[in-house]
């Protein structure tokens, strides 16, 4: 799913507030982000999870970073869309095709058409450090 950061670029993704589904990106922008993400995964030969961070300025999409690994947001996305994406990714990494790996856990989720909005906010344990 495409999460949208609420903060400006430069805040570490693990420390950011974000929403799923996206709160302000157009269908055309979401389509282009999905196209670019698919192209990156294929070019990098990633089978499994991949974290891509984009910035959008004046309609132009910029790739900030691509990591062929899981990120701290995977559990948030999995819970939000109702699909065990780490388990699905593990099956893909073991050689199974994506569609059968998804089907093993039910229907393919559609992160754009959720019946709810989920927001992730960072919590900093500042109270644990008196003074």
DATA-V684351 format. One record per helix or strand of 2 or more residues. SS is the DSSP state (alpha for helix, beta for strand). FROM is the first residue (numbers start at 1). TO is the last residue. If there is no record, write none. Layout:
SS&FROM&TO + SS&FROM&TO
This chain:
beta&4&5 + alpha&13&15 + beta&18&20 + alpha&27&44 + beta&51&57 + beta&60&67 + alpha&74&81 + alpha&85&93 + alpha&98&103 + alpha&111&113 + beta&118&120 + alpha&126&128
